[in-house]
Amino acid sequence: MIDKILLEKLKSNFGEAYWFIKTNKVRTFLTALGIIFGVASVITMLAIGNGAEKEILAQLELVGVNNIVVIPIPDEEDKEEAEIDENANENESKRFSKGLDILDALSLQKNIPNIKLVSPEIILNTYVINNGRQNSVKLIGISPSFLEASNINLENGKSFSEFQIKNALPVCIIGKKVEKKLFTGQSAIGKQIKVKDVWLKVIGVIEEKLISEKAQENLGIRDLNEDIYIPINTFLVRYKDRKIITDQVGAQNFNQNGPKKRIPRGNYHQIDKLTIQVSNSNELKATAEVLSKMLKRRHNDVLDFEIEIPIQLLKQQQKTKQIFNIVLIIIAGISLLIGGIGIMNIMLASVLERTKEIGIIRAIGATEEDVILQFLSESVLISVGGGFIGIILGIIGAYIIEIFSGIETILSVNSILISFLIAVAIGLIFGIFPAKAAANKKPIQALRSE
């Protein structure tokens, strides 16, 4: 019985509130603007934040959680000849680095216990020919650990066998985009392709990985779907081994009589990238320091390489984005707060305008609770209406940002519900004071007001 009476009261109050809002459309809309833009801003900012979070996680998957990357630095004077001062310090003049090579990779894996795997890569920009069509491609010489280090799975076929690796056989694994380009609508497994001057048999196709241009730029990675992969021994035997040239140039530059004229070396490193995966992410920094010291010693104290820890770069990037998102959400929250203050001000003005009405309803038997419910109903309806409009604008805004800026946005039900509940809560909180002000008016005084 009590519940039925309460429901009737709420129904009556919300009916009155709806009538009042309908007769004051412009004022109601202006009152709700703060709520509308606040809710829209919160939804849009959370969508941008969710998109950024997804992008960071995807990039982490691409670079590997526990990976350290060693990048060789080519000779800065590869296009110019430089005279070496004959009176220079003898120790300095005789320094010669063999460059980053496979022996470095083997030494690191052997001597540092917490290294899980080492994955060297050699990269060659070349072309592939199939059915008379020529396409540009990157040929990558890899070790068996490359797939695991790069979080790559095979969609079809199989990986290189020990026999194929040991004997430098002409076999390859290709990216999904390469298969689509060269073998449209067909499987590439077992087919032959000509890469530069060598015929290679396709034994595997990697599973397609979505890699955005932004991720490639930020992380310095390639689109793995567009590459052709061969065993690193096959690359060195059948294509190019820069170590042979490096040793020959080194012998000319540093002979028994001391250096006379420096011969440009260009990219003298045997490998173009070295990925080291450690067992524990907590040991990344310490391992990187040990790697640096070992490589510097092996390279005769010549710092011709740089070491990067991708996860640290990503975490810093993630932290920056999180701070940025928090600032934007705070700004959106301030907008909601201003919207709540706007509701309170308009409701207080409404109380002053309707003083006589309040006196009449009190005189015919309405209680203070009835008056509070009536004005709270108006406040809540304004915030609920503003919340619904804000949700629509927020969703549209998220899609517009994604289309025109290229920033991925992800809308979630939780962010929409949270924004809507905050709008309703603001209507309740900021409607209480005006409602109590209306309820506290004495009926006789209210009836006398003009």
C-alpha positions in Angstrom: 0.0 0.0 0.0 2.8 2.4 1.0 4.7 1.5 -2.2 1.7 2.1 -4.3 1.2 5.6 -2.8 4.9 6.4 -3.3 4.7 5.3 -7.0 1.6 7.5 -7.5 3.5 10.5 -6.0 6.5 9.9 -8.2 4.3 9.5 -11.3 2.4 12.7 -10.5 5.6 14.6 -9.7 7.4 13.5 -12.9 4.3 14.4 -14.9 4.3 17.9 -13.4 8.0 18.2 -14.1 7.6 17.1 -17.7 4.9 19.6 -18.2 7.0 22.4 -16.8 10.0 21.4 -18.9 7.9 21.2 -22.0 6.5 24.7 -21.5 10.0 26.1 -21.0 11.9 24.4 -23.7 14.6 27.0 -24.5 15.4 27.6 -20.8 15.6 23.8 -20.2 17.9 23.3 -23.2 20.2 26.0 -22.1 20.2 24.6 -18.6 21.1 21.1 -19.9 23.9 22.3 -22.2 26.6 21.8 -19.5 25.4 18.2 -18.9 25.2 17.5 -22.6 28.7 18.6 -23.4 30.1 17.1 -20.2 28.7 13.7 -21.0 29.7 13.9 -24.6 33.2 14.9 -23.7 33.6 12.1 -21.1 32.4 9.4 -23.6 34.6 10.7 -26.4 37.7 11.0 -24.1 37.2 7.5 -22.7 36.8 6.2 -26.3 40.1 7.8 -27.3 41.7 6.4 -24.1 40.5 2.9 -24.8 41.8 3.1 -28.4 45.2 4.3 -27.2 45.3 1.5 -24.7 44.5 -1.1 -27.4 47.1 0.4 -29.7 49.8 0.2 -26.9 48.9 -3.5 -26.2 49.0 -4.3 -29.9 52.4 -2.6 -30.2 53.7 -4.6 -27.1 52.6 -7.8 -28.9 54.5 -6.7 -32.0 57.8 -5.8 -30.3 57.7 -8.5 -27.6 57.3 -7.9 -23.9 60.9 -8.9 -22.8 62.8 -7.9 -25.9 66.0 -5.9 -26.2 66.9 -4.7 -29.7 70.5 -4.0 -30.9 70.7 -1.8 -34.0 74.1 -1.4 -35.8 75.4 2.1 -36.7 76.9 2.3 -40.2 80.1 4.3 -40.9 79.2 8.0 -40.8 81.8 8.6 -43.5 80.7 6.0 -45.9 80.4 8.5 -48.7 83.6 10.4 -48.1 87.2 9.4 -47.7 88.9 10.7 -44.6 92.6 11.0 -44.0 93.8 9.6 -40.6 96.4 11.7 -38.9 99.7 9.7 -38.9 100.7 11.3 -35.6 97.4 10.2 -33.9 97.4 8.1 -30.8 98.6 4.6 -31.9 96.0 2.7 -29.9 93.1 4.8 -31.2 94.3 4.6 -34.8 94.5 0.9 -34.7 91.0 0.4 -33.4 89.0 -1.6 -35.8 85.4 -2.9 -35.3 84.4 -6.0 -37.1 80.7 -4.8 -36.8 77.7 -6.6 -35.5 77.8 -10.2 -36.6 76.4 -13.7 -35.9 79.4 -14.5 -33.7 78.2 -11.6 -31.4 74.7 -13.2 -31.2 76.2 -16.6 -30.3 78.5 -15.1 -27.7 75.7 -13.2 -26.0 73.5 -16.2 -25.8 76.3 -18.4 -24.5 77.6 -16.0 -21.8 74.5 -14.2 -20.4 72.4 -16.8 -18.5 69.1 -14.9 -18.4 68.9 -14.6 -22.2 66.0 -16.8 -23.4 66.7 -16.4 -27.2 68.7 -14.4 -29.7 67.3 -13.5 -33.1 69.6 -11.9 -35.7 68.2 -10.4 -38.9 69.8 -9.4 -42.3 67.7 -7.1 -44.5 67.9 -6.7 -48.2 65.7 -4.4 -50.3 65.3 -6.3 -53.6 62.6 -7.6 -55.9 60.6 -10.7 -56.5 59.5 -12.1 -59.8 56.5 -14.4 -60.3 54.6 -15.1 -63.6 56.5 -12.3 -65.3 55.5 -9.7 -62.6 58.2 -7.9 -60.7 57.5 -6.4 -57.2 59.7 -4.7 -54.7 60.2 -6.7 -51.5 62.3 -6.9 -48.4 64.3 -10.2 -48.1 65.0 -11.0 -44.5 67.6 -13.6 -43.4 66.4 -15.0 -40.0 67.3 -17.6 -37.4 64.7 -20.2 -36.2 64.0 -18.1 -33.1 62.8 -15.1 -35.1 59.1 -16.3 -35.2 59.0 -16.6 -31.4 60.8 -13.4 -30.8 58.4 -11.5 -33.1 55.2 -13.2 -31.9 54.6 -14.6 -35.4 52.5 -17.7 -36.1 52.3 -19.6 -39.4 49.0 -19.7 -41.1 50.0 -22.4 -43.6 53.0 -24.6 -44.1 55.9 -25.1 -41.7 59.0 -23.4 -40.4 62.6 -24.1 -41.6 64.0 -27.5 -40.6 67.5 -28.0 -39.2 68.6 -29.6 -42.4 67.4 -26.7 -44.5 69.2 -24.2 -42.2 72.4 -26.1 -42.0 72.7 -26.7 -45.8 71.6 -23.2 -46.8 68.8 -24.5 -48.9 66.8 -22.1 -51.1 63.5 -22.1 -49.2 61.4 -19.3 -47.9 58.5 -18.2 -45.7 56.4 -15.3 -47.1 54.1 -12.7 -45.6 50.4 -12.9 -46.1 50.4 -9.7 -48.3 53.1 -11.2 -50.5 50.9 -14.3 -51.0 47.9 -12.2 -51.9 50.0 -10.2 -54.4 51.8 -13.0 -56.1 49.3 -15.9 -55.8 45.9 -14.2 -55.9 43.2 -16.7 -54.7 45.8 -19.5 -54.5 47.9 -21.1 -51.9 51.6 -20.3 -52.2 52.8 -23.5 -50.4 55.1 -25.5 -52.7 55.4 -22.8 -55.3 58.6 -21.3 -56.6 59.4 -17.6 -56.6 62.5 -15.8 -58.0 64.0 -13.3 -55.5 66.7 -11.3 -57.3 68.7 -14.1 -59.0 67.7 -17.0 -56.8 64.7 -19.3 -57.0 63.1 -20.0 -53.7 60.6 -22.6 -52.7 57.7 -21.3 -50.5 57.3 -23.6 -47.5 55.2 -21.4 -45.2 53.0 -18.3 -45.0 52.8 -16.3 -41.8 49.5 -15.3 -40.2 48.6 -11.7 -41.1 49.4 -9.2 -38.4 47.7 -5.8 -38.4 50.4 -3.2 -38.1 49.4 0.4 -38.5 51.6 3.0 -40.2 51.7 4.9 -36.8 53.1 1.8 -35.1 55.7 1.3 -37.8 56.8 4.9 -37.4 56.8 4.9 -33.6 58.6 1.6 -33.1 60.8 1.5 -36.2 59.3 -1.8 -37.3 58.4 -3.2 -40.7 55.1 -4.5 -42.0 56.0 -8.1 -41.5 53.2 -9.2 -43.9 55.2 -7.7 -46.8 58.5 -9.5 -46.3 60.1 -12.7 -47.5 62.0 -14.7 -44.9 64.9 -17.2 -45.6 67.3 -19.0 -43.3 70.2 -16.7 -42.4 72.7 -19.2 -43.7 70.9 -19.2 -47.0 71.1 -15.4 -47.1 74.9 -15.4 -46.4 75.7 -18.1 -48.9 73.3 -17.3 -51.8 73.0 -13.5 -51.5 75.5 -11.3 -49.6 77.8 -11.5 -46.6 79.1 -8.1 -45.6 81.5 -9.6 -43.2 83.8 -10.8 -46.0 84.0 -7.2 -47.4 84.5 -5.8 -43.9 87.5 -8.1 -43.3 89.0 -7.2 -46.6 88.6 -3.4 -46.0 89.9 -3.8 -42.4 93.0 -5.5 -43.7 93.7 -2.6 -46.1 93.0 0.1 -43.5 95.0 -1.5 -40.7 98.0 -3.3 -42.1 101.3 -4.0 -40.4 102.8 -0.6 -41.3 100.0 1.3 -39.7 97.1 3.1 -41.3 97.9 5.3 -44.2 94.6 6.1 -45.9 91.2 5.2 -44.7 88.9 3.4 -47.1 85.2 4.1 -46.7 83.4 1.1 -45.1 79.7 2.0 -45.5 77.5 -0.5 -43.7 80.1 -3.0 -42.6 77.9 -4.9 -40.2 77.0 -8.5 -41.1 73.6 -8.3 -39.5 71.1 -5.4 -39.5 69.2 -6.1 -36.3 69.7 -8.3 -33.2 66.7 -9.1 -31.0 67.5 -10.5 -27.5 64.6 -11.9 -25.4 65.2 -12.2 -21.7 63.5 -14.5 -19.3 62.3 -11.9 -16.8 61.1 -8.4 -17.7 62.5 -7.1 -14.4 66.0 -7.8 -15.7 65.7 -5.9 -19.0 67.7 -2.8 -17.9 70.5 -4.8 -16.2 70.8 -7.2 -19.2 70.9 -4.2 -21.6 73.9 -2.8 -19.6 75.7 -6.1 -19.7 75.0 -6.4 -23.4 76.4 -3.0 -24.1 79.7 -3.7 -22.2 80.1 -7.1 -23.9 79.5 -5.8 -27.4 81.8 -2.8 -26.8 84.6 -5.1 -25.7 84.0 -7.4 -28.7 84.0 -4.4 -31.0 87.4 -3.1 -29.7 85.8 -0.3 -27.7 84.1 1.1 -30.8 80.5 2.2 -30.1 79.1 1.3 -33.5 75.7 0.1 -32.2 72.8 1.3 -30.1 70.5 -0.6 -27.7 66.8 -0.1 -27.4 64.3 -1.5 -25.0 60.9 -1.2 -26.8 58.7 -1.9 -23.8 60.2 1.0 -21.9 59.6 3.3 -24.8 56.0 2.0 -25.0 55.4 2.3 -21.2 56.6 5.9 -21.3 54.3 6.6 -24.3 51.5 4.9 -22.4 52.1 7.0 -19.3 52.1 10.2 -21.4 48.8 9.2 -23.0 47.2 8.3 -19.7 48.2 11.6 -18.2 46.8 13.4 -21.3 43.5 11.4 -21.1 43.2 12.1 -17.3 43.6 15.9 -18.1 40.9 15.7 -20.8 38.5 13.7 -18.5 39.1 16.3 -15.7 38.2 19.0 -18.2 35.1 17.1 -19.2 34.3 16.6 -15.5 34.5 20.4 -14.9 32.0 20.8 -17.7 29.7 18.4 -15.9 30.2 20.3 -12.7 29.4 23.6 -14.4 26.3 22.0 -15.9 25.2 21.0 -12.4 25.7 24.5 -11.1 23.7 25.7 -14.0 20.9 23.4 -13.1 21.0 24.6 -9.5 20.9 28.3 -10.5 18.0 27.8 -12.9 16.1 25.7 -10.3 16.6 28.4 -7.6 15.3 31.0 -10.1 12.4 28.7 -10.8 11.6 28.5 -7.0 11.5 32.3 -6.8 9.2 32.5 -9.9 6.9 29.8 -8.5 6.6 30.9 -4.9 2.9 31.5 -5.1 2.4 28.1 -6.8 4.3 26.5 -3.9 2.1 28.3 -1.4 -1.1 27.0 -3.2 0.0 23.4 -3.3 1.1 23.6 0.4 -2.3 25.1 1.3 -4.2 22.3 -0.3 -2.3 19.7 1.7 1.1 19.0 0.0 3.9 18.2 2.4 7.5 19.4 2.4 8.4 16.0 1.0 6.0 16.5 -1.9 7.5 19.8 -2.8 11.1 18.4 -2.6 10.1 15.5 -4.9 8.5 17.8 -7.4 11.6 20.0 -7.8 14.0 17.1 -7.7 11.9 15.4 -10.4 12.5 18.5 -12.7 16.2 18.5 -11.9 16.6 14.8 -12.6 14.6 15.0 -15.9 16.8 17.9 -17.1 20.0 15.9 -16.3 18.6 12.7 -17.8 17.5 14.4 -21.0 20.9 16.1 -21.2 22.6 12.8 -20.5 20.8 11.1 -23.4 21.7 13.9 -25.8 25.3 13.9 -24.5 25.5 10.1 -25.1 24.4 10.5 -28.8 26.8 13.4 -29.3 29.7 11.5 -27.6 29.2 8.5 -29.9 29.0 10.7 -33.0 32.1 12.7 -31.8 34.1 9.5 -31.3 33.3 8.3 -34.8 34.1 11.7 -36.3 37.5 11.8 -34.6 38.3 8.3 -35.8 37.4 9.1 -39.4 39.1 12.5 -39.8 42.1 12.2 -37.5 42.9 8.5 -37.9 43.0 8.0 -34.1 41.4 4.7 -33.1 38.4 5.2 -30.7 36.7 2.3 -28.8 33.3 2.9 -27.3 32.4 0.8 -24.3 29.1 0.2 -22.6 30.8 0.9 -19.2 31.9 4.4 -20.2 28.4 5.2 -21.5 26.7 3.9 -18.3 29.2 5.7 -16.1 28.7 9.0 -17.9 24.9 8.7 -17.8 24.9 7.8 -14.1 27.1 10.8 -13.3 24.7 13.0 -15.2 21.7 11.6 -13.1 23.8 12.0 -9.9 24.5 15.6 -10.7 20.8 16.3 -11.3 20.1 14.8 -7.8 22.9 16.5 -6.0 22.5 20.0 -7.5 18.7 19.7 -7.3 18.5 19.1 -3.6 19.3 22.6 -2.4 16.7 24.3 -4.7 14.1 21.7 -3.7 14.7 22.2 0.0 14.6 26.0 -0.5 11.1 25.5 -2.1 10.0 23.1 0.6 11.0 25.5 3.5 8.8 28.3 2.3 5.8 29.0 4.6 2.5 28.6 2.9 1.0 31.9 4.1 4.1 33.9 3.1 4.2 32.1 -0.2 0.6 32.9 -1.0 1.1 36.6 -0.2 4.0 36.9 -2.7 3.4 38.4 -6.1 
